[in-house]
Every structure is written in C-alpha cells, then in structure tokens.
Amino acid sequence: MPGTTDDDGPDSIVLHVDMDCFYAACERLREPELEGKPVVVGMGYEPGEGHGAVATASYEAREFGVESAQPISTALERLPRIESLGPDDDPAAAGHYRTVDLEFYKEVAADVKAILHDCADVVREVSIDEAYLDVTDRTAWDLAAAGDRTLAEGFARHVKQRIAREVGVAASIGVAPNMSTAKIASDFDKPDGLVVVRPGEVRSFLAPIPVEEVHGVGPVTARKLGSLGIETAGDLADADAAVLEAEFGSRGRELHERARGYDDRTVTPTGRPKSLSRESAFTDPTDDIEDKREVVRALAADVADRARSRGAMYRTIGIKVVVPPFDINTRATSLSGPVDDPGLVESVALDLLDAEFEETTVRKLGVRVSKLSFADADQSSLDGWESTGSGGVDGEGDDRVSDETEASAAADGDDEPPDTGGETPSRGGQSSLVEFD
C-alpha cells in the first residue's frame, strides 16, 4: 500500500510542515504593524536601492505580481516602496521592503524546530522553513470519536496550533502515508493550510494535479512529459511504464510509481543534533523575577533530561530572553569539557538570567545546551562548580569555567545542517536561496 514500509504493518503517517512566507512572517514578528500589508524581503538588497533579488514575498505582495527569485528592480516596478510614495499615492498599493536577516530567521526557525522535535521522534529538516515528521508511533489513521476526522488530522492540527501560539508564525501541513504525497498536500491549501490524504485516497488525490508538482518532476522533465501528452499526475499514472523508462531511464519508472501514490522512502533524520533547547512563552510579558526563575528551572530540567535520554553531553549552557516585541538576547557559558549535569544546567541558566535580566520585561525564555558530544565516556560533571558560586559566571574562581557572552544568536537549532535530498522547491513556500547552517 502507498507509504507502507512493512507490508504487514500499518500505513505510515508522515507530516510535511512548510512555513508560509517564512522570512516575511519573521519580519512581522519584529514589526507587528506589518501584518496584512505587502512585505518583500530581498537578498542582496539595501534600503533605497534597486538591486538584489526577492527572497520571499508575502501573499499580499504576490497580488501585485511580486514573486520569489524576481529581481528587486522588477518587484519595485510592480509594487513601489512605501517610502517612495507621493502625497496623493495610495499606500495600500505600496510595499514594505526589508533586507534578509538570516541570523534572526534562524532564531525563529530554531523555535519551530524545537516544537517539531518535541512532537515527533523522527524529523528530517529539508531547509530553514520545511521538514518531514514521521508520527506513525504518535497517532493513527483511525477516526476520532466524533467520526468526522482522523486522529492524525487532530495531531497535525495540534502541531500547527503550537507553532502559531508559541512562535507566532503560520505553517501549512500535509498529512499522508508517504513523503511525496505529504509534500504536495502541504502546498495544496496555502497559507495556513491543513490537508489530510488518507491511505485509500492517495491516487485519487494526486490524479488532477499538474504533472510538475509530482515529486521529482522539474521544468525540463515536465516539458518532455507534456510532449508525450502527459499533463497531470493521473496521466502519468496511466502512462505505459515501459515508455517512460525508455524516455527517462529508471527515473521514469520511479516517477510513474510516485504518480500512482507509491513512495517507499522513509523519513530519516538529518543527523545528530548540535544543540538541544526548550522555550516557553508567557501569556503576557512579565518582569516578575520569581516567575522568570520558575520557568528557567523547568526548562533547564527538561533540556538536561532530553540530553541525558539521547546520551549527549554538552560544553555550553545558555539562555535565550525575548523582549517585546521580539528582540532576541542570548547569553552562554562555556565549560572546559563535556558534562552531563542537570544541576549545573539549572544553576548556570539562573545565574545568566539574574546577571542581566532580573528586572527586564520578557515575552519568552529559553534554555539551551550545545557543543554536544555523543562519544561514550565516564560521567562528567564539574565538581568544582559549586564552590565558585555565582562568581563562576564571571569567569572567577574555578578556572575550568569561563563566561562567553554571545553578541548575536548562534542558531544551531536542534540538528545538523539539512540535506535537501533532491527536493523540488515549493511553489508557495520560501524561496530556497539559503539553508540552515
């Protein structure tokens, strides 16, 4: 059956999570007044200039014909900068242009990634704004008690709601029994979409879609298929596999199988994590130090537990403090060697919080351990830490501990750099001009 990796086992449940106009969404986090307005984020663009390329355009900007990878000069012809308007011009027909701020986008992406890794045991990150999740062991294709939707749909909705509530950006999610169908489904109802394709519905779902949206079909292949009279996935599924193989080699048979709903690839993680983090947002920003300390203690315990469960030791302990509206501050302390010490994580995190953010009003707090080591080793804790007291954070006392203040976010996130795995860019998502590194 489609998506089944074991003929005797249940159909897999794969989520493809694709963030909607991610760079523009990040800019709106920083400038909430941009909500609902045309936003264009440019790569190689400088304010007031006309060079560079569009990295992403919000859906409002797309209504004016602005598209990803388009020259900024073309975008400006279709959607002038709001700063360039005359007194009689309509501001609703102007755009807000911003320069790519990759470090900030990585910080927001790390927040999303933390949720994804919390919701699935297997996550494959494809780029800064999309990932596959295998949630077969977390939910089921069975109908919920109400009988109008599957449990898998409810689980995917939970993931969407967590991203929206905890990070503040929208995601479109496709749910299907295999990777290629899930990817198509996530793009089917953007923005903020949720499309579920049940195991018995895969082929009928795919049949009417344009052939270029079948996983692995690029523009050149689509043109060749068109010359054979193949315009839709249904046409491709009905085509003679031998003819396709003669035209495209073994890849032709593979495309034929994909169009029929078969995809035996499994979701594989992109590598061991480089860091582990957890974050929590307050319902309302607060300056109450006890509330902040309580959250940091809980986050520290959870991060340390996650590290231990994965057999990871760490050389850096840090915190993240988000100040309204969305100003990100990170601070970290580096250790002389890898440790597995939950008490140390808590004490370092609290010291970093107290040292600089005791009276600060905060929107969100996070705790992170990084520079992970997975090599087998005897336990490791810095026994001398306790004797240093809070002075250890200042680099005094035990010379095995030094303080390292990060001027900007080191957004390693929770995993190694993603491998695109030959994915074709989503027509509705972030232009893949850069990837998470």
C-alpha positions as CSV (number, residue, x, y, z in Angstrom):
1,M,0.0,0.0,0.0
2,P,1.2,3.6,-0.5
3,G,3.6,4.8,2.1
4,T,3.9,1.4,3.8
5,T,7.3,0.4,4.7
6,D,6.3,-3.0,6.0
7,D,3.6,-4.9,4.1
8,D,2.3,-6.4,7.3
9,G,2.4,-3.2,9.3
10,P,0.2,-0.1,9.4
11,D,0.4,2.7,6.9
12,S,2.9,5.3,7.9
13,I,1.8,8.8,8.9
14,V,4.0,11.5,7.5
15,L,3.7,15.2,8.1
16,H,5.3,17.7,5.8
17,V,5.5,21.1,7.6
18,D,6.1,24.1,5.4
19,M,6.2,27.6,6.9
20,D,4.2,30.2,5.0
21,C,6.3,33.0,3.5
22,F,8.7,32.4,6.4
23,Y,11.1,35.4,6.0
24,A,8.1,37.8,5.7
25,A,6.5,36.2,8.7
26,C,9.6,36.7,10.8
27,E,9.7,40.4,9.8
28,R,6.1,40.7,11.1
29,L,7.2,39.2,14.4
30,R,9.6,42.1,14.7
31,E,7.2,44.6,13.3
32,P,3.6,43.6,14.1
33,E,2.3,46.7,12.3
34,L,3.3,44.9,9.0
35,E,0.5,42.3,9.5
36,G,-1.8,42.3,6.5
37,K,0.5,44.6,4.4
38,P,2.6,43.7,1.4
39,V,6.1,42.7,2.6
40,V,9.1,41.9,0.3
41,V,12.3,40.5,1.8
42,G,15.3,41.0,-0.5
43,M,18.6,39.1,-0.8
44,G,21.4,41.5,-1.6
45,Y,19.0,44.3,-1.2
46,E,19.8,47.6,0.6
47,P,17.2,50.1,1.7
48,G,16.6,52.7,-1.0
49,E,18.4,50.7,-3.6
50,G,17.1,48.7,-6.6
51,H,19.5,45.8,-6.8
52,G,19.2,42.3,-5.3
53,A,16.6,39.5,-5.6
54,V,13.3,38.8,-3.9
55,A,13.9,36.1,-1.2
56,T,10.2,35.9,-0.3
57,A,7.1,38.0,-0.8
58,S,4.1,37.9,1.4
59,Y,0.8,36.9,-0.1
60,E,-0.3,40.5,-0.1
61,A,2.8,41.4,-2.2
62,R,2.1,38.5,-4.6
63,E,-1.2,40.0,-5.5
64,F,0.9,42.7,-7.3
65,G,2.9,40.2,-9.2
66,V,5.9,40.1,-6.9
67,E,7.5,36.6,-6.8
68,S,10.4,34.8,-5.2
69,A,13.7,35.0,-7.1
70,Q,12.5,38.0,-9.0
71,P,14.9,41.0,-9.4
72,I,14.2,43.7,-6.9
73,S,14.0,46.2,-9.8
74,T,11.1,44.2,-11.3
75,A,9.4,44.0,-7.9
76,L,9.7,47.8,-7.5
77,E,8.0,48.4,-10.9
78,R,5.0,46.3,-9.7
79,L,5.0,47.3,-6.1
80,P,6.8,50.6,-5.2
81,R,8.3,51.2,-1.9
82,I,6.0,52.9,0.6
83,E,8.8,55.4,1.4
84,S,8.7,56.5,-2.3
85,L,5.0,57.4,-2.4
86,G,3.9,60.9,-3.1
87,P,1.2,62.6,-1.0
88,D,-1.6,61.6,-3.4
89,D,-0.5,58.0,-3.9
90,D,-2.4,55.1,-2.4
91,P,-0.4,53.5,0.5
92,A,-2.3,50.3,0.0
93,A,-0.6,49.8,-3.4
94,A,2.9,50.1,-1.9
95,G,5.2,47.5,-0.3
96,H,7.4,47.3,2.8
97,Y,10.8,46.2,1.7
98,R,13.2,44.6,4.1
99,T,16.8,43.1,3.9
100,V,17.3,39.4,4.6
101,D,18.3,39.0,8.3
102,L,19.3,35.4,8.3
103,E,20.5,35.2,11.9
104,F,17.1,36.4,13.1
105,Y,15.3,34.0,10.9
106,K,17.5,31.1,12.2
107,E,16.4,32.1,15.8
108,V,12.8,31.9,14.8
109,A,13.3,28.6,12.9
110,A,15.0,27.1,16.0
111,D,11.8,27.8,17.9
112,V,9.8,26.0,15.3
113,K,12.3,23.1,15.2
114,A,12.1,22.6,18.9
115,I,8.4,22.1,18.6
116,L,8.8,19.7,15.7
117,H,11.3,17.6,17.6
118,D,9.1,17.6,20.6
119,C,6.1,16.3,18.5
120,A,7.9,13.6,16.6
121,D,10.6,11.0,17.2
122,V,11.9,11.3,13.6
123,V,12.3,14.7,12.0
124,R,14.0,15.4,8.6
125,E,14.8,19.0,8.2
126,V,14.9,19.9,4.5
127,S,15.6,23.7,4.7
128,I,15.2,26.6,7.1
129,D,11.4,26.5,6.6
130,E,10.3,23.0,6.0
131,A,10.6,19.5,7.5
132,Y,9.2,16.0,7.4
133,L,7.9,14.3,10.5
134,D,7.2,10.6,10.9
135,V,4.5,10.4,13.6
136,T,3.3,6.8,13.0
137,D,4.1,6.0,16.6
138,R,2.4,9.1,17.9
139,T,-1.1,8.9,16.3
140,A,-3.2,6.8,14.0
141,W,-5.4,6.8,10.8
142,D,-8.4,5.8,12.9
143,L,-11.3,8.1,13.1
144,A,-11.7,10.3,16.2
145,A,-14.7,9.8,18.5
146,A,-16.8,12.4,16.6
147,G,-16.2,10.4,13.4
148,D,-15.6,13.3,11.1
149,R,-11.8,13.3,11.1
150,T,-8.8,11.1,11.7
151,L,-6.7,11.1,14.8
152,A,-3.8,12.0,12.5
153,E,-5.6,15.2,11.5
154,G,-6.1,16.2,15.1
155,F,-2.4,15.6,15.8
156,A,-1.3,17.7,12.8
157,R,-3.7,20.5,14.0
158,H,-2.1,20.4,17.4
159,V,1.4,20.9,15.8
160,K,0.0,23.9,13.8
161,Q,-1.5,25.4,16.9
162,R,1.7,25.0,18.9
163,I,3.7,26.8,16.2
164,A,1.2,29.6,15.9
165,R,0.8,30.0,19.7
166,E,4.4,29.6,20.8
167,V,6.3,31.1,17.9
168,G,3.8,33.3,16.2
169,V,4.2,32.2,12.6
170,A,1.9,30.1,10.4
171,A,2.6,26.7,9.0
172,S,0.9,24.7,6.3
173,I,0.9,20.9,6.9
174,G,0.2,18.0,4.6
175,V,-0.6,14.6,6.2
176,A,-0.3,11.5,4.1
177,P,1.0,7.9,4.2
178,N,4.2,8.8,2.3
179,M,6.6,11.7,1.9
180,S,5.9,12.8,-1.7
181,T,2.1,13.0,-1.1
182,A,2.6,14.8,2.2
183,K,4.7,17.4,0.5
184,I,2.1,18.0,-2.3
185,A,-0.7,18.2,0.4
186,S,1.1,20.8,2.4
187,D,1.2,23.1,-0.7
188,F,-2.4,22.4,-1.6
189,D,-4.2,24.9,0.6
190,K,-1.7,27.6,1.5
191,P,-1.5,29.8,3.5
192,D,-2.1,28.3,7.0
193,G,-3.5,25.1,5.4
194,L,-4.0,21.6,6.7
195,V,-4.7,18.9,4.1
196,V,-5.0,15.2,5.0
197,V,-4.8,12.4,2.4
198,R,-5.8,9.1,3.9
199,P,-4.2,5.9,2.7
200,G,-7.0,4.9,0.4
201,E,-7.3,8.3,-1.2
202,V,-3.8,8.9,-2.4
203,R,-4.2,8.1,-6.1
204,S,-7.5,10.0,-6.4
205,F,-5.9,13.0,-4.6
206,L,-2.9,13.1,-6.9
207,A,-4.7,12.4,-10.2
208,P,-5.8,16.0,-11.1
209,I,-2.6,17.9,-10.0
210,P,-0.3,19.3,-12.7
211,V,2.5,16.8,-13.5
212,E,5.2,19.3,-12.5
213,E,4.0,19.0,-8.9
214,V,4.8,15.3,-8.8
215,H,7.9,14.8,-6.6
216,G,11.0,14.7,-8.7
217,V,9.5,16.4,-11.8
218,G,11.3,19.6,-12.7
219,P,10.5,22.1,-15.5
220,V,12.6,20.2,-18.1
221,T,11.0,16.8,-17.3
222,A,7.6,18.4,-17.3
223,R,8.1,19.8,-20.8
224,K,9.2,16.3,-22.0
225,L,6.2,14.7,-20.4
226,G,4.0,17.3,-22.0
227,S,5.3,16.4,-25.4
228,L,4.1,12.9,-24.6
229,G,0.6,14.2,-23.8
230,I,1.2,13.8,-20.1
231,E,-0.2,16.9,-18.3
232,T,-1.4,15.6,-14.9
233,A,-0.3,13.1,-12.3
234,G,-3.3,11.0,-13.4
235,D,-1.9,11.0,-17.0
236,L,1.5,10.0,-15.6
237,A,-0.1,7.2,-13.5
238,D,-1.9,5.8,-16.6
239,A,1.1,6.0,-18.9
240,D,3.0,3.0,-20.1
241,A,5.8,2.4,-17.6
242,A,8.0,0.9,-20.4
243,V,7.6,4.0,-22.5
244,L,8.6,6.2,-19.5
245,E,11.6,4.1,-18.8
246,A,12.7,4.2,-22.4
247,E,12.4,8.0,-22.3
248,F,13.8,8.8,-18.8
249,G,15.6,5.6,-17.8
250,S,15.0,4.1,-14.3
251,R,13.8,7.5,-13.2
252,G,10.8,7.2,-15.5
253,R,9.5,4.1,-13.7
254,E,10.1,5.9,-10.4
255,L,8.0,8.9,-11.4
256,H,5.3,6.5,-12.7
257,E,5.2,4.9,-9.2
258,R,5.1,8.3,-7.5
259,A,2.1,9.4,-9.6
260,R,0.3,6.2,-8.6
261,G,0.8,7.0,-5.0
262,Y,3.7,4.7,-4.2
263,D,6.8,6.1,-2.3
264,D,8.7,3.7,-0.2
265,R,11.2,6.3,1.2
266,T,11.2,6.6,5.0
267,V,11.7,9.8,6.9
268,T,15.3,9.7,8.1
269,P,16.8,12.3,10.5
270,T,19.4,14.7,9.1
271,G,22.0,13.8,11.7
272,R,22.7,14.1,15.4
273,P,21.7,17.4,17.0
274,K,24.3,20.1,17.6
275,S,22.2,21.6,20.3
276,L,19.1,20.9,22.4
277,S,16.8,23.6,23.6
278,R,13.3,24.3,25.1
279,E,11.4,27.5,25.3
280,S,8.3,28.8,26.9
281,A,6.3,32.0,26.2
282,F,4.4,33.9,28.9
283,T,0.7,34.6,28.2
284,D,1.5,38.2,29.0
285,P,5.1,39.7,29.1
286,T,6.3,39.8,32.7
287,D,9.1,41.4,34.8
288,D,8.5,39.2,37.9
289,I,11.8,37.6,38.7
290,E,10.3,34.6,40.5
291,D,8.0,33.8,37.6
292,K,11.0,34.0,35.3
293,R,13.2,31.9,37.5
294,E,10.5,29.2,37.9
295,V,10.2,28.9,34.1
296,V,14.0,28.7,33.7
297,R,14.2,26.0,36.3
298,A,11.6,23.9,34.5
299,L,13.2,24.5,31.1
300,A,16.7,23.6,32.4
301,A,15.4,20.3,33.9
302,D,13.7,19.4,30.6
303,V,16.7,20.2,28.5
304,A,19.0,18.3,30.7
305,D,16.6,15.3,30.7
306,R,16.4,15.4,26.9
307,A,20.2,15.5,26.7
308,R,20.6,12.5,29.0
309,S,17.9,10.5,27.2
310,R,19.9,10.9,24.0
311,G,23.2,10.1,25.6
312,A,24.5,13.6,24.9
313,M,27.0,15.6,27.0
314,Y,27.4,19.4,26.5
315,R,30.1,22.0,26.7
316,T,28.0,25.1,26.6
317,I,24.9,26.2,28.6
318,G,22.9,29.2,27.6
319,I,19.7,31.1,27.9
320,K,17.5,33.0,25.4
321,V,15.5,36.0,26.5
322,V,12.9,37.5,24.1
323,V,11.9,41.1,25.0
324,P,8.7,42.6,23.5
325,P,8.0,42.9,20.6
326,F,10.6,40.4,19.5
327,D,14.1,41.4,20.5
328,I,16.2,38.3,21.0
329,N,19.0,38.2,23.5
330,T,21.2,35.1,24.1
331,R,23.9,34.5,26.7
332,A,26.0,31.4,27.2
333,T,28.7,30.0,29.5
334,S,31.3,27.6,28.0
335,L,32.8,24.8,30.1
336,S,36.2,23.3,29.7
337,G,34.9,19.8,28.9
338,P,31.6,18.0,28.1
339,V,29.3,17.3,31.0
340,D,26.0,15.6,31.9
341,D,24.9,17.6,34.9
342,P,21.3,18.7,35.3
343,G,22.1,20.7,38.4
344,L,24.7,22.6,36.6
345,V,22.4,23.4,33.7
346,E,19.9,25.0,36.2
347,S,22.4,26.9,38.2
348,V,24.2,28.4,35.1
349,A,20.9,29.3,33.5
350,L,19.6,31.0,36.6
351,D,22.9,32.9,37.0
352,L,22.8,34.1,33.4
353,L,19.2,35.3,33.9
354,D,19.9,37.1,37.2
355,A,23.1,38.7,35.9
356,E,21.4,40.8,33.3
357,F,17.7,40.2,33.0
358,E,16.4,40.3,36.6
359,E,14.3,43.4,36.0
360,T,13.7,43.0,32.3
361,T,10.2,42.5,31.0
362,V,10.3,39.3,28.9
363,R,8.0,37.7,26.4
364,K,9.7,34.3,26.2
365,L,12.5,32.4,27.9
366,G,14.6,29.5,26.7
367,V,17.4,27.3,27.9
368,R,19.9,25.6,25.6
369,V,22.8,23.2,25.8
370,S,25.1,23.0,22.8
371,K,28.5,21.7,21.6
372,L,27.2,18.3,22.1
373,S,29.3,15.1,22.4
374,F,27.9,11.6,21.9
375,A,31.0,9.7,22.5
376,D,30.9,7.0,25.2
377,A,32.6,8.4,28.3
378,D,32.6,8.3,32.0
379,Q,30.4,10.8,33.7
380,S,31.3,14.1,33.7
381,S,30.4,16.8,36.0
382,L,32.4,19.8,37.1
383,D,32.8,19.1,40.8
384,G,34.4,22.4,41.4
385,W,31.5,24.4,40.1
386,E,29.5,24.6,43.4
387,S,32.4,26.2,45.2
388,T,32.5,29.1,42.7
389,G,29.0,30.3,43.4
390,S,27.7,32.9,41.0
391,G,31.2,34.2,40.5
392,G,31.8,31.3,38.1
393,V,29.7,33.0,35.5
394,D,32.0,36.0,35.6
395,G,35.0,33.7,35.0
396,E,36.3,33.9,38.6
397,G,37.1,31.0,40.9
398,D,37.3,27.6,39.2
399,D,39.4,28.1,36.1
400,R,37.6,25.3,34.3
401,V,34.6,27.6,33.7
402,S,34.6,30.7,31.5
403,D,31.9,33.1,30.5
404,E,31.1,33.6,26.9
405,T,28.5,36.3,26.0
406,E,27.2,35.9,22.5
407,A,26.6,39.2,20.7
408,S,24.1,37.6,18.4
409,A,22.1,34.4,18.3
410,A,24.0,31.3,17.5
411,A,21.2,29.5,15.9
412,D,22.5,26.0,15.6
413,G,19.0,24.7,16.3
414,D,18.5,21.1,17.3
415,D,20.0,19.3,14.3
416,E,22.8,19.2,11.8
417,P,22.6,21.1,8.5
418,P,19.8,19.8,6.4
419,D,20.2,17.8,3.2
420,T,17.8,18.9,0.6
421,G,17.6,15.3,-0.6
422,G,16.7,16.5,-4.1
423,E,13.5,18.2,-3.1
424,T,11.9,20.5,-5.6
425,P,11.1,24.0,-4.3
426,S,7.5,24.5,-3.1
427,R,5.6,26.8,-5.4
428,G,4.0,28.5,-2.4
429,G,6.8,28.5,0.1
430,Q,10.1,30.2,0.9
431,S,12.5,30.5,-1.9
432,S,15.5,28.3,-1.2
433,L,18.1,30.9,-1.5
434,V,19.8,29.8,1.7
435,E,19.6,26.9,4.0
436,F,20.0,26.3,7.7
437,D,23.7,26.0,8.6
